[in-house]
Amino acid sequence: MSDVKTEKMGFEAEVSRLLHMMVHSVYSEREIFLRELISNASDACDKLRYEAQTNADLASGDFGISITVDPDAKTITVADNGIGMNRDDLIANLGTIARSGTANFVDQLTGDSKKDVQLIGQFGVGFYSVFMVADKVRVTTKKAGDKEAWLWSSDGLGAYEISPAEKETAGTEIVLHIKEDAAEFLERHRLQTIVKTYSDHIAVPIMLTILGGDEEAAEPKVVNEGSAIWTRPKSDISDEQYTEFYRHVGHGFDEPAYTLHYKAEGMQEYTVLLFVPSQQPMDLFDPARKNRVKLYVKRVFITDDSDDLLPGWLRFMRGVVDSQDLPLNVSREMLQNNPTVTRMSKAITKKVLSVFEKMAEKDTEKFLSIWNEFGAVIKEGLYEDFERRDDILKLARFKSTGVDGWTTLADYVTRMKDKQTAIYYVTGTDADAVKKSPQLEGFRAKGIEVLLLSDAVDDFWLQMVTDFEGKPFKSITRGASELKDIAGDDKTEEKKDSASEGQMATLATLMKEVLGDKIKEVRTSDRLTETAACLVADDTGMDMHMERILKAHKQLDAMSAKILEVNPSHPMIRKLADKAAEKGAIDALGDAVWLILDQAKILEGDPLDDTAAFARRLSSALERGLV
């Protein structure tokens, strides 16, 4: 036994807040604590079964999970003979919100029990649910292959202790000291119902024992069916069973939006049971972009960390793939670029796309609900999956100025105006900001549709995808607008009072002289109808929003100078144009010109070069206006 003494440690701040919420709240779903412990125990058995395939020193006999209730002591013990944990594992897994664990998670807790318990599951912190029913928890564990065992204990009030322990075999034993108001969970019928509801599909036997009663009650009994659900015929599986299995593999509390269950036969034989969640998993936009599909070989768990099983743009899917063709002793390293895995991945991805295509056609409402949650992720395939790019582009849905809701590119093309040759778009940081882009004014006025793109991925796939069925994509914030060449709606062709071409040429020269190298050019705009001025990039320049993204990520040293377009029909521009030819106009109009540039920058969300100078000019202009 180790000479290490008991260590007392504090939980991470986020965990402490989470535990405080659980301890001081009463949830109608408190029963989920058992589901979470059983799921963790099942995963531990799967992991040891896998490790034993490649490490002869790790014994792996018959795996099982036991639940032992002592009504007199008011304890529930959940034990497994899986992989176990060492000291570092205990700290990592039980002292922190380990998977995607940040303050962001706790910040989303609402005080609404139903919503909060869903967040708990989505964030993979199910172990902490034990403190909804227990006022003290003891975890004794020994990692397979190690000599030392460890004890972790806590009352859930902000700290935990770790000390050396005695344990003969590998695995984990969790003892819950049940609260007075949770005595219902000491009853056999209650526990059997919970296991049947949530964990009947677990592929290892779950044994339930009640101590202190008659001999029959004290006899361990298997309380789950224990068959791998994906091996059973679809006709034998209820929607409820599918849902609970999804919650097991997906660590969520929502219901699947779609279930895909089939068996592939022929050159390769494998079974697929995949789910599309109805809510975004909390780690969906984790930079690691890991998929969470479990790979089995002949019903033996291999890994849930195979980047080759599904492409990154389908990482929101949950479930299992069980291959009959891979060797049981396959290692995670051997899976990389494995031709069998590659063929499976291609076939499964093709099947998923086919399902989405049929759903989009026959059950539009369901497809759009999925697209609302995961469209931004699916679009990642447009820049990273050349082979399937065309299929994804046809599947993709977009917001636009032409219709309410979503539109396809094919439908956009049918609404293009006479002599319109490009598919126009505008990008931005969020949907509301994009809708207010001043560059949209002229397009709206002529009834020309513009795609409103506000997902972070949009700027990147547009660098890879240049056209749709021969129609090029064109940013309305770059280059000339081409509006004068496109036939617009008749009602929009009304002429407004505007400064003359000669006046605008004089004003443009004056403004360029005042602003110097802060701008590349000043020109008259035909894309503005309400706003005085806006900024655009030239034809050969980078899209402005993309440039801002690269600058923010330190991929660019400085922003390029933009073209300042001014609206000849705007009252302020007309007044400036009237005075631009007067003697001393540069001095008289200098502040106003700078304010116009600052206004254009503010509309774009760009920082001002000199906020103090802006404030001074604005105050001066207000003073003159009030005199």
N, C-alpha and C positions, 0 to 999 in steps of 0.2 A: 504493500500500500504506500502511496506517495506521502512524503513529509509535508507537502503543501498544506497550509492552513486554510480555514474558511475565508473566502474573500467576499466582501460586501460591495456591491456596485449599484449605481443608479441607472435607471432606464434612460434611454435617450429622451429628450424633452417631448418629442412627438408621441412616443410610446406612453409617457406619463400622462399626457393629456388624454390619450385614447383610453387608457385604463381608468382614469378618473371618470370619464364619461360612462364607461361600461358599469363600473362599480356602483355609480349613483343613479343609474337609469334602469328601468324595468322594461324589457322587450317581450313582446308577444312571441317572438321567434327565438327565445332563449334555447330551445331544443337544438339549435344548429351547432352548439358547442360539440355535441357528440359526433355529428357528421364531420366536422373539421378534424377532430382527433382521429377518427377512423380513416379519413382520407390521407392524413399525414402518415399514419401507421401503414396503410396500404402502399404508399409511395416508398416508404422505408424498406418494405419487403421487396418491392420491385427493384430497387436500387441494389440490394444485396444479391438478389438473384442474378442480376446482370454482372456485377463485379465478380461473382463466383465463376462465371463463364470463362474469365480470362485470368483469374488468380486462384490457383489450386489451394492456397493456404487458407482461403475463406470458406468455411463450411456453410453449406446452405441445404438444410433438410427441408422438412415440411413447414411451410410458412403458415402463420396464423395470427389472429388478433383476439385477445381475450378482454372481456369486460367483466369485472368482478365487483359486486355490490355488497357492502357490509352495512346493513341498515342500522345496527347498533352503534357502530363507529361513525356512521353518516359519511361514508366515503365511497367513491367510485374509482376503480383502478382500471385504466386502459393500458394494455401492454402488447408489445409486438416483438418478434424475433428478427427484425430487419437490420438495416445497416448501422443504426445507433449513431451516437454523437460523441465527439471529444470536447474538451474544454472550449476550444475556439469555436466549434460548431454551436455550442450552447449560447455563447455570447452573441455570435452572429445571428442565430435563428430566434433566440428568445429574449435578447436584450435590445434588439433593434427591429424596426419595420424593414425587414430584409429585402423584399423585392419591390423596387421602385419606391422605397420608403422615404418620404420627404414631408416637410411641414405642409405641403400642398394638400396632402391627403386629409390631414386633420382639419385644415382650414375649410374643407368642403362638408364637414359634419354639420348637420342642420338642427339636431334636436328632435327630428322626426324619426321615430324608431324604425319604420319600414325603409325609409330612404337610407338611413345611416347603416343599417345592417347590410344593405346591398353594397354600400361602399366598402365595408369591412371585407366582404368576400371578394370583391373585385380587386382589392389591393393585396390579396394573399396574406392577410394577417389573421387568419382564422383561429390560430392558437390562442390569441388573447381573448377570444369569446368565452374561454373557460371561467373568466372572472365575472361573468354574468351569473354563474350559478355557484361558484366556489369562493370562499374567503381565504383559502390557502391552497397552494398547489406545490407538489413535490415531484420533480422529474429525476429519476435515476436512469442513467444510460451508460452504455459501453459500446464504443465503436468497434465494428468487426475488424479483427486484426490487431487491436490494441490490447494492452495488458491492464490499463487503468480504467476504472469506472468513475463517474462523476455524478454529483447530486446538485441539482438546481432547485431552489425553492424561493417562493415569493408570496406575499399577501396581496399583491397588485396595487400597493399604495405608494409606489415610487421607487422601490429598490428591490434587489434580488441578491441571493447569496449562492456562491458556488464553492463546493468542497469535494475532496476525494470521497469515494464511496466504495462499497463492496457489491459486486455483481458478477455472477459466474459466467453468464453467456452474453453474447452481443444482443443489442436491442434496446428498447426504451420502455420504461414503466412510468406512467403518469398517475399520481394519486391526487384526487380532488376531494377536498373537505367541503362538503356541500352546505350551503347557507340554509338557514331555517326556512326561508320562503321558497326554497327550491326542493323541498322534500319529495315532491312528485317524481323526481328523477331517480329516486331510490326504489321505485316500483318496477317489477318485472314487465308488466304489460306496457307501461309507458315507454320503457327502453326498447322493447321488442317492436313497438309501433314506430319509434324513431328510426331504428335500423332498417325496418322494412320499407319505410317511406324514402329514406335518403341513401341508404347504403346496401340495398339488396343486391346490387350488381357487382359489388366488390369481389374480385376474383380469388381472394383467400378467405378461408372460413373465419367467421366471427363467432366466438364462443361467449355465451352469457351464463354467468354463475351468480346465484344469490346465496349469500352466507347466512347462517343463523336460523334457517328454516328447517323444514323436513328434508330427508335425504334426497327426495326427488328434486326439490327446488335447488339443492346444493350441487346437483349433478350438472356439469357443463353441457350446454345445448347449443348446437349451431343454429343461428337465427337469421342467416342470409342464404339466398339461393346459391350465390357464389360462382355463377358461370359468367364468362366473358360475354357481355351483352352483344358485342359486335358479331359473335359467332352464331347467334340465334337468328332464326328467320324473322324478317320484318313483321310478318303477320302475328308473331308471338310477343311482340314488344308494344306496350301501350305508350301513348304520348307522355304519360306521367313518368314512366320508366326512362324514356329517352331524356326527358327534362332533368331528372335527377342524375343521370349519368353525365349529361352536359355540365351540370353544376359541379360534379365531382372532378372532371378533367379540366374544366374551365375556371374553377374556383370563383364562381359567380353566383348571384342569387336571382338573376333575370331568367327569362325563358328564351330558348333559342328561337331566332327569327326563321331559321330554315334548318332542316335536318337532311343530310345526304348520306345514305347508307346503301352500299352496293358491294358486290363481290366481282372482282376482275378475274377472268379465266382465259387460258390460251397460252401464249408465249410466257407470260408471267401470271402468277396467282397471288392475289393479295385482297384483303378486305379493307374497306374504307368506311369509317363512321365519323363524319365531320359535321360540325355545327357552325352556323353563322350566328353570333350573339345578337341580341336585340339592343344591347347597350355597348358603348365603347369600353373595352377593358382599360383599366387605369394606366397600364404600361404601353398603350398602343403607340404612343409617339416617343417611347424610350429610344435614345440614339442607337442602342445595340440592335434594334429592329429584329428581335428574336421571335421566331414562330413557336407556338406552344402546342404543336401537334406531337403526340407521343408515338414513337415507332416501336412496334413489337415484331418479334420474329417467332412464329409458331406459338403465339400467346405469351412469349417471354419478353418482358419489358427490356428495351435496349437503351433508349434515350428520349428525352424531350427537348433536346438541344441540337437538332440536326438542321443546319442552314440549307441543306440540299433537298429536304423533303418537300417543302413548298417555297415558292418565291417570296421575297420580303413583302411584296405588295398584297399578299394574302395572309399576312401574319395575324390578322384578327381572328382567323378561323381556329376553332378548338376541336379536339377529338383524337382519334387514333387511326393509325395505318398498321395493319398486321400482315407482314410478308411471309410467304411460304418458301421463297427462293433464296433469301439471304442465309448465311451460316449462323448458327446460334452463337458462335464465339466471335462474331464480328465486333470490332472495336469502333469507337467513335471516330478515330483517325481514319480507319479503313472506309468509313462511310463517305468521306470526302471524295468527290469525283468518282464514286462507285457507279459503274454503268447500269447496274440493276436499279439503284436508287434514282439515277438520272432518268431512266425510262419510266419508272413509277411516277416521278415528279411531273414529267411532261404529260403523262396520261391523266393524272389527277387534276392538274391545272387546266387541261383541255376540258375535262368533265365539268369542273366548277364554272368555267366560262360559258359552257353550253347551258348549264342550269340557269345562270344569270340571264343569258340571252332569251331563253324560253320564258323565264319569269317576267322579264321586262315586257315581253309581248303579251303574255296571257294573264299575268297578275301584277299589273303596273303599280298598284298601291303598295304591295308588299316589297317590290323591287325598289321603289323610291324610298321606302322607310329604311331599307338597307343602305341605299346610296347616301341618304342623309347622314348616316353614322359613319360609313366607311369609304365614301367616294373619294375623299382626299387621299386615302391610302392606296386605293385601287389605281388612281392616276399616277402613282409612282412608277407603275409598270410602263407608262408611256415613255419614260426616259431610260429605264434600265432593262426592259424586256423587248428587244427589237423583234424577236420572233412573233410575239403576240401583240405588237403595237397596234396594228390595224384593227384587230378584234376589240381591243380595249377602247380605242378611239370611237368605234361605232357604238360601244356599250355606254360610253361616258355621257353624263348628263351635266348641263350647265345652266346657270342663271343668266338671264339676258334682259335687255330693255324691251324686247319684242313681245314677251309673253309672261304671264304669271306662272310661278312654279318653275319646273325644269324643262329644258329642251335638249334634243339631240342635235348634233351637227348636221345630220341629214335633213332634219326639219328646218334648221336655220337656213340652209341653202335654198330650200323651196320658197323662202320668204325674202330672198335677196332682191334688191331693187334693180330696175333696168340699168344696165351699164355698170353695176356693182361687180367688181371682179375679186374682191378680197373678203375674208371673214374678219370682221373687226372685233377687237377686244380691248379691255382695259384691266390692269391688275392693281391690286392694293392690299393693305394689311387686313382689312375686314370688309364685310359686305356693305355696311352703312357708308363707310368712307368711299368705297368704289362707286356707289350709286350717286354720290355728290360730286364726282370729278367734274370740274368745269369743262374739260375737253369733250364731255358728252353732249353739251348743249346744242351744238350744230347738228349732230347726228340725230338727236331726239327731235329737233325742229323739222328735219326732213323725213322723219319716220324710218331712219336707217338703223337696223338692229345692231347692237353691240353686246358681246359676251361680257359678263361681269365676273371677273375671276379674282377670288380673294383667298384661296388656299395657298399656303406657302409653297406647295409643290408646283403651282401653275407657272411660275417664272422659270422653273427649271425644265419642265417638259417642253415648253415652247422653244427652248434652245435646240431641242432634238427633233421636234416635229414641225416641219415647215408648212405643210398644207394638208387639206382634207379633200380627197378626190379632185385634186388639181386646183382647188381654191386656196390661195396662200393665206396664212394668218398674218394680220397686220395690227400693230399697236396703234391706238388713236393718240398716244402721247409721243409718237416718233414720226418725223417726216411731215410732209405736206398732207393735208386732210383728204384731198381728192373729192371733197364734197361738191365742188362746182361741176364735176363731170358726171355726177350721179343724179338721175331723175328722182326727185323727192315727192312727198305728198303735196298736192295742189295747195292745200290750205296753208302750207308753210312757206310758200314762195313770196309772201308779202314783203315788200321792201321797207326797211326802216330808214329814218333819217340818219345819214352817215356823213362823216368827213370825206372830202373829196380825195381822190388818189394823190393829187399834188400836195394837199395838206398832210396826208398820212406819210408821204415820202419825206417831207420836211421834218415832221415829228419823229419819225424813225431815226433820222440822222442825228437829231438833237439828243434823243434818248440814248443812242449808242455812244455819243460823245460823253454824256454824263456818266453812264454806267461803265464805260471802258471794258476791261477784260472780264468783268463780272458776268457778262453775257456774250454769247457768240454772235448774235444777230438780233435785230428788231425787225419784225415784219407784221403786216396786216393779217388778221386772222379771219377765216371764214368758218371756224369751228365754234366760235363764241357767239352767244346771243344775249346773255344776261350779265356775264362777268366782264370786268374791264380788261383783264389780261390773264394769260396763263403761260406756263413754261412747257416747252416740248424739246425732245432730242432731235437731232438732225437724222437724215435717212441712214447714214452710216454709223450713227451712234448707238449706244446700248439703251434698251428700254429703261426709263427713269426709275421705276420701282425696283427692277433687277439691280441697277447700279447702287441704289440705296442699301439693298440687302448685302451686296458684296462689300460695300464700305463699312457697314455695321459689323461684318465678320472679318474685318481687316484684310480683305482680299483686294482692296483698292486703296491707294494712298490718298487720293483726292477725287472729288466729283468733277466731272467734265463741265465746261461752260455750256449753258443751255440757250436755246432760242427763246426770246420773249415775244410772244404774239399778243397784239393789242386789238381790241374790238372797236372798229371805227364807228359803230352805232351807239356805243356807250356814252352817256352824257358827259362823264368826266373826260374821256378820251377826246370827245368832240371839242370841249372847251380848251384842252391842252393843244389840240391841233390848230384852233383859231389863233392861239397866242404864240405858236412855235416860230412863226416868221417875224415876230416883233423884235425890235432891238433889245438886247439884254435878256433874251428869253432863257438862255442857259442858266443865268443866275436866278431869275424869277421862278423858273419851273423846276429847278434842281431837286428841291425837297419832294415835290409831288412825284417826280419820276422815280426817285428812290422808294417812295411809299408804294408806288405801283409794283415795283419789283418785290418789295417785302410782302405785299399782299399776295402776289402770285406764289411766293415761297411758302407762306402760311397755308394757302389752299392745298399745296402739295404735301404739307407736313414736314417740310425741310426746315432746318434751323436757320435763324437769321444770322448774317455775318456780324452785325453790331447791334445788339438789342438796345443799348443806351442811345445810339444815334436814332434808331427807329422811334423810341419813346420821345426823344426831343423833337423829331420832325412831326410826329403825330400831335404832340401838344401844341406846337406852333401852328399847325393847320387848323386845329380846333379853335385856338385863340382868334385866328383871322376870321373863321366862320362865325364866331359869336360877336364880333365887333359890329 
